Amino acid sequence: MSLNQILLIGRAGNDPEMRYTPSGTPVTSFSLAVNNNRRDQNGEWTEETEWFRVTAWERQAESVNQYLAKGRRVFVDGRLSTRQYTSSSGEARTSLEVRAFKVVFLDSPGGESTGAGAPPEAQSYSAGSSGASSSDTPAANNPSEDVEELPW
Protein backbone atom coordinates (compact mmCIF):
# COMPACT_ATOMS: atom_id res chain seq x y z
CA MET A 1 0.00 0.00 0.00
CA SER A 2 1.18 3.55 -0.69
CA LEU A 3 -0.14 7.02 -0.02
CA ASN A 4 0.50 10.37 -1.69
CA GLN A 5 -1.56 13.08 -0.02
CA ILE A 6 -0.86 16.72 0.73
CA LEU A 7 -2.91 19.17 2.81
CA LEU A 8 -2.30 22.87 2.20
CA ILE A 9 -3.76 26.11 3.50
CA GLY A 10 -2.64 29.25 1.73
CA ARG A 11 -3.63 32.11 -0.50
CA ALA A 12 -4.29 32.01 -4.23
CA GLY A 13 -1.38 33.70 -5.98
CA ASN A 14 -3.39 34.45 -9.10
CA ASP A 15 -6.91 34.23 -10.48
CA PRO A 16 -7.68 30.70 -11.67
CA GLU A 17 -7.30 29.81 -15.34
CA MET A 18 -9.85 27.38 -16.77
CA ARG A 19 -9.36 25.42 -19.99
CA TYR A 20 -10.86 22.30 -21.51
CA THR A 21 -9.30 19.03 -22.61
CA PRO A 22 -9.97 17.89 -26.21
CA SER A 23 -12.77 15.69 -24.83
CA GLY A 24 -14.39 18.70 -23.14
CA THR A 25 -13.36 18.09 -19.52
CA PRO A 26 -12.86 21.36 -17.60
CA VAL A 27 -9.48 21.88 -15.91
CA THR A 28 -8.66 24.86 -13.71
CA SER A 29 -5.18 25.80 -12.48
CA PHE A 30 -3.97 28.37 -9.98
CA SER A 31 -0.89 29.04 -7.87
CA LEU A 32 -1.03 28.69 -4.09
CA ALA A 33 1.29 30.50 -1.67
CA VAL A 34 1.81 28.73 1.65
CA ASN A 35 3.63 30.81 4.27
CA ASN A 36 5.68 29.56 7.19
CA ASN A 37 6.67 31.96 9.97
CA ARG A 38 9.65 31.03 12.12
CA ARG A 39 12.35 32.61 14.22
CA ASP A 40 15.81 32.85 12.69
CA GLN A 41 19.05 32.31 14.64
CA ASN A 42 18.91 35.94 15.85
CA GLY A 43 15.43 35.42 17.31
CA GLU A 44 13.72 37.57 14.68
CA TRP A 45 10.61 36.38 12.85
CA THR A 46 11.06 35.51 9.19
CA GLU A 47 8.50 34.39 6.67
CA GLU A 48 9.17 31.72 4.06
CA THR A 49 6.80 31.10 1.17
CA GLU A 50 6.41 27.85 -0.76
CA TRP A 51 4.59 28.01 -4.09
CA PHE A 52 2.45 25.18 -5.46
CA ARG A 53 0.63 24.82 -8.77
CA VAL A 54 -2.85 23.41 -8.08
CA THR A 55 -5.05 21.75 -10.69
CA ALA A 56 -8.75 20.95 -10.23
CA TRP A 57 -10.82 18.86 -12.62
CA GLU A 58 -14.45 18.49 -13.75
CA ARG A 59 -17.15 20.08 -11.52
CA GLN A 60 -14.55 21.11 -8.99
CA ALA A 61 -12.71 23.00 -11.75
CA GLU A 62 -15.87 24.94 -12.55
CA SER A 63 -16.47 25.82 -8.89
CA VAL A 64 -12.86 26.92 -8.34
CA ASN A 65 -12.94 29.02 -11.51
CA GLN A 66 -16.17 30.72 -10.45
CA TYR A 67 -15.43 31.44 -6.77
CA LEU A 68 -11.66 31.59 -6.27
CA ALA A 69 -9.80 34.87 -6.76
CA LYS A 70 -6.26 36.06 -6.17
CA GLY A 71 -5.56 36.53 -2.47
CA ARG A 72 -8.39 34.33 -1.14
CA ARG A 73 -7.50 31.77 1.53
CA VAL A 74 -8.14 28.19 0.51
CA PHE A 75 -7.64 24.68 1.89
CA VAL A 76 -6.51 22.08 -0.66
CA ASP A 77 -6.42 18.31 -0.18
CA GLY A 78 -4.66 16.59 -3.04
CA ARG A 79 -1.90 14.51 -4.53
CA LEU A 80 1.62 15.94 -4.89
CA SER A 81 3.74 15.53 -7.99
CA THR A 82 6.85 17.21 -9.38
CA ARG A 83 7.48 18.30 -12.92
CA GLN A 84 10.81 19.18 -14.51
CA TYR A 85 10.84 21.83 -17.22
CA THR A 86 13.15 24.31 -18.91
CA SER A 87 12.50 28.02 -18.32
CA SER A 88 12.43 30.56 -21.13
CA SER A 89 16.03 31.46 -20.19
CA GLY A 90 17.09 27.81 -20.69
CA GLU A 91 17.42 27.05 -16.99
CA ALA A 92 16.29 23.62 -15.68
CA ARG A 93 13.54 24.02 -13.07
CA THR A 94 11.28 21.87 -10.92
CA SER A 95 7.64 22.65 -10.20
CA LEU A 96 5.56 21.28 -7.31
CA GLU A 97 2.08 20.45 -8.56
CA VAL A 98 -1.01 19.33 -6.69
CA ARG A 99 -4.01 17.59 -8.21
CA ALA A 100 -6.80 18.72 -5.90
CA PHE A 101 -9.23 16.14 -4.52
CA LYS A 102 -10.98 18.74 -2.37
CA VAL A 103 -10.97 22.54 -2.29
CA VAL A 104 -12.49 24.49 0.61
CA PHE A 105 -12.83 28.28 0.43
CA LEU A 106 -11.87 29.71 3.83
CA ASP A 107 -12.91 33.32 3.37
CA SER A 108 -15.29 35.47 1.37
CA PRO A 109 -14.38 37.03 -1.97
CA GLY A 110 -13.53 40.25 -0.08
CA GLY A 111 -10.90 38.37 1.92
CA GLU A 112 -12.79 38.19 5.23
CA SER A 113 -12.93 34.90 7.12
CA THR A 114 -16.72 34.73 7.24
CA GLY A 115 -17.53 31.93 4.82
CA ALA A 116 -19.97 34.26 3.05
CA GLY A 117 -19.82 35.11 -0.61
CA ALA A 118 -20.09 31.63 -2.06
CA PRO A 119 -22.96 29.19 -1.86
CA PRO A 120 -22.38 26.18 0.45
CA GLU A 121 -21.83 23.81 -2.45
CA ALA A 122 -19.00 26.03 -3.73
CA GLN A 123 -17.27 26.31 -0.35
CA SER A 124 -16.44 22.62 -0.34
CA TYR A 125 -16.43 20.30 -3.31
CA SER A 126 -14.83 16.90 -3.26
CA ALA A 127 -13.76 15.34 -6.56
CA GLY A 128 -15.82 12.37 -7.59
CA SER A 129 -18.88 13.24 -5.55
CA SER A 130 -22.14 14.71 -6.68
CA GLY A 131 -21.32 17.88 -4.76
CA ALA A 132 -20.29 17.99 -1.15
CA SER A 133 -22.17 20.13 1.29
CA SER A 134 -20.44 22.67 3.46
CA SER A 135 -20.96 20.42 6.47
CA ASP A 136 -18.54 17.82 5.08
CA THR A 137 -15.50 19.55 6.57
CA PRO A 138 -14.79 21.21 9.92
CA ALA A 139 -13.49 24.35 8.22
CA ALA A 140 -16.75 24.77 6.34
CA ASN A 141 -18.79 24.31 9.53
CA ASN A 142 -17.07 27.25 11.18
CA PRO A 143 -14.92 29.08 8.63
CA SER A 144 -13.72 31.61 11.20
CA GLU A 145 -12.37 28.78 13.36
CA ASP A 146 -8.64 29.02 13.95
CA VAL A 147 -6.65 26.65 11.72
CA GLU A 148 -4.74 25.14 14.66
CA GLU A 149 -8.02 23.78 16.07
CA LEU A 150 -8.85 21.75 12.97
CA PRO A 151 -8.71 17.97 13.57
CA TRP A 152 -6.31 17.22 10.74
N, C-alpha and C positions, 0 to 999 in steps of 0.2 A: 504494500500500500504506500502511496505517496500523497503529498499535499503541497499545493502551491496556492497560498492565499495571502493577500495583503489588505490591511485595514488602514485607511488614510483619512485624516481630517485636515482640510486646508482651505485655501481660497483659490477660486478660478483665476488663472493668470490671463485669460483672454475670453472673449465671447465664443461660444461653441460654434463649430463649423460642421454642418450636416451635408452629406453627400449620399449617393445611392450606388449600390453595386450594380453590375450589368443585369442581375436578375430582379432588381428593384428593391432590395433590402436596404432600409435606411441605416446609416452609420454616422454617428456624431463623435467628434474628437474635441478635446480641450486640454489645456495645460493646467496642472494643479501645483500650487506652491505650498509646501509643508514646512513650517518654521519650527526650529528647535532653539529654545533659549537656554543658555548655560553660562556658568561663571568660568572665566579664563583663569590662567595661573596667577594673575594679579588680583583676582577677586572681583573683577568687573564683569557685568553681564554682556554677553555677545549673542547675536542671533545668527543662526545658520539656516539657509533655505535649501531644501532639496526640491527639484522640479521633476514632475512625472507627466507623461503624456497619457491621457485617459481616453479610452474608446468605449462607447456604448452602442449597442445594436438593437434593431427592431423597435418595438414600442418604447423601450427605455430611451433609445436615441431620439425619438420624437419628443418625449417629455423633457429630456435634458436640453434639447435645442430650444424648446419653447420657454422654459422657466429659468435656466441657468444664465447668468451674466457675469462678466468680469468683476472680480472682487467679492462675489458671494461665497459664503462658507458652505462647504459640502462635505459629507461623509461618503467615502467610496469603499466598497467591499469588492475585491476582484482578484484577478490572477496576474502575477508579475512576469514580465518577460523583458529581455534586453534585445536591442537591435543595433548592429554595427552599420555605420554609413560613412560616406565621405562628404565633408562640408564643401561649400562652394569654393573655399580657399584651398581645397585639396587635402585637408587635415582629416585623419581618421578619428571618428567620434563614436561614442556609445550612448544610446538613449534608453531610459527606463520607461517601459510602457505597461499600462494596466488595462486589461479587458474587464470592464466593470460588470459585476453580477448584480450589484445593488447600488443605487445612488439615493442619498437622503439629503434634501435641502435643509440646512440648519438655520437659515435666516431668511428674511423677506427680501424682495428685490431691492429695497432701499438699504439693505445691509444690516437691519436690526434683527436681533435674535428673538423674533416673536412667533415665527412659524406662519405668519400671515403672508398673503400675496400669491400663494399658489394653492390650488385645490388640494385636498388630502391625497388624492390619487397621484398627484404630481410630486408631493413631498417625499414619497417613498415608492419606488417601483423596483421590483425584483425581476431579473431576467427569467423568462420561462414561465412566469405566472400570468394569470389573466388580469393582473393589476393588483398590486398589494395596497392595502389600506394603510392609513397613517398609523394605525395602532399596531402594526407589525414590528415596529422597532421602538426601543426606549426613547431614542432621541426624538422621534416623531410624536410620542406621547407628551413630552414636555420639552419642546425645543429650547427653552431658556435654561434647561438643566445644565449644570456645569459638566464639562466633558469628563473630568476625573471621576464622576459618580456613575458613569455608564458601566454596565456589567461586563463589557468586553474589554 
